[in-house]
Amino acid sequence: ILTLDGVKLGTPHYMSPEQWKGLPLSARSDVWAAGAVLFTATMGEPPFDADDVGTLMEKVTKTAPPSLRALRPDLGPAFVDTIDFALATDPRKRFSACRAMAAALHTGGVRVEELDW
């Protein structure tokens, strides 16, 4: 699928800060989206929300993400720290790929190498 330069394509609540800014995307952008999905599944609401898309963009690009560790101290530290790390505003401070994030979340059962990506 071809898109025009500068066109933002995605589900707004799960678009990474660099996607909102129109910067190049990488696997780290997918890590942010996965972190946002897991945050939503845990909290029942996305890490950032707003009444309009412009305000949502401002929040995602200019506000530190909420800490799942602070919001849910009852959850295991490996889980909340992984989500917090995945939602770092700076892509260089996130996991390099979803496989690395999955490995961090792994607590037993199916081995990461056996997952069907």
C-alpha positions as CSV (number, residue, x, y, z in Angstrom):
1,I,0.0,0.0,0.0
2,L,1.4,3.4,-1.0
3,T,0.7,6.5,1.1
4,L,1.6,10.1,0.5
5,D,4.5,11.7,2.3
6,G,3.4,13.3,5.5
7,V,0.2,11.3,5.8
8,K,-0.2,9.8,9.2
9,L,-1.8,6.3,9.1
10,G,-2.6,4.3,12.2
11,T,-4.9,4.0,15.2
12,P,-4.3,7.3,17.1
13,H,-4.1,5.9,20.6
14,Y,-1.4,3.4,19.5
15,M,0.7,5.7,17.3
16,S,4.2,6.2,18.7
17,P,5.6,9.7,19.4
18,E,7.9,9.5,16.3
19,Q,4.9,8.5,14.1
20,W,3.0,11.5,15.3
21,K,6.0,13.7,14.5
22,G,6.3,12.3,11.0
23,L,9.8,10.8,11.7
24,P,11.1,7.6,10.3
25,L,9.5,4.5,11.9
26,S,11.3,1.3,13.0
27,A,10.6,-1.8,15.0
28,R,10.8,0.4,18.1
29,S,7.7,2.2,16.9
30,D,5.9,-1.2,17.0
31,V,7.3,-1.8,20.5
32,W,5.6,1.4,21.6
33,A,2.3,0.3,20.1
34,A,2.6,-3.1,21.7
35,G,3.3,-1.4,25.0
36,A,0.3,0.9,24.6
37,V,-2.0,-2.1,23.8
38,L,-0.7,-4.0,26.9
39,F,-1.2,-0.8,29.0
40,T,-4.7,-0.5,27.7
41,A,-5.4,-4.2,28.5
42,T,-4.1,-3.8,32.0
43,M,-5.7,-0.4,32.9
44,G,-8.9,-0.5,30.8
45,E,-7.8,2.8,29.1
46,P,-4.9,3.8,26.8
47,P,-1.8,5.5,28.2
48,F,-2.9,8.8,26.5
49,D,-6.4,9.9,25.8
50,A,-8.0,13.2,24.7
51,D,-11.3,14.5,23.3
52,D,-9.7,15.4,20.0
53,V,-6.8,14.1,17.8
54,G,-4.7,17.3,18.1
55,T,-4.7,17.2,21.9
56,L,-3.9,13.5,21.8
57,M,-0.9,14.2,19.5
58,E,0.3,16.9,21.9
59,K,0.1,14.5,24.9
60,V,1.9,11.6,23.2
61,T,4.7,13.8,21.8
62,K,5.2,16.2,24.7
63,T,4.2,14.3,27.9
64,A,5.9,11.5,29.7
65,P,3.8,8.4,29.6
66,P,2.1,7.3,32.8
67,S,4.0,4.7,34.8
68,L,2.3,1.4,35.0
69,R,4.5,0.7,38.0
70,A,3.1,3.7,39.8
71,L,-0.5,3.0,38.8
72,R,-0.4,-0.8,39.5
73,P,2.2,-1.5,42.2
74,D,0.3,-4.8,42.9
75,L,1.5,-6.3,39.5
76,G,4.8,-8.0,39.1
77,P,7.7,-5.7,38.6
78,A,8.9,-7.5,35.5
79,F,5.6,-6.9,33.8
80,V,5.2,-3.2,34.7
81,D,8.8,-2.4,34.1
82,T,8.6,-4.0,30.6
83,I,5.6,-1.9,29.7
84,D,7.1,1.3,31.1
85,F,10.3,0.6,29.1
86,A,8.3,0.0,25.9
87,L,6.4,3.3,26.3
88,A,9.6,5.4,26.5
89,T,9.1,8.6,24.5
90,D,12.6,8.3,23.0
91,P,12.7,5.3,20.7
92,R,16.4,4.7,21.6
93,K,15.3,3.9,25.2
94,R,12.9,1.2,24.1
95,F,13.4,-2.5,23.2
96,S,15.0,-2.8,19.8
97,A,12.1,-5.1,18.6
98,C,9.0,-6.8,19.8
99,R,10.9,-10.1,20.1
100,A,13.1,-8.5,22.8
101,M,10.0,-7.2,24.5
102,A,8.4,-10.6,24.4
103,A,11.5,-12.1,25.9
104,A,11.3,-9.6,28.8
105,L,7.7,-10.5,29.4
106,H,8.4,-14.2,29.3
107,T,7.7,-15.9,32.6
108,G,7.4,-19.5,31.6
109,G,5.4,-21.8,29.3
110,V,6.0,-21.3,25.6
111,R,9.6,-20.4,24.8
112,V,10.1,-17.1,22.9
113,E,11.8,-18.9,20.0
114,E,8.7,-21.1,19.5
115,L,6.2,-18.2,19.1
116,D,4.7,-17.9,15.7
117,W,5.6,-14.4,14.6
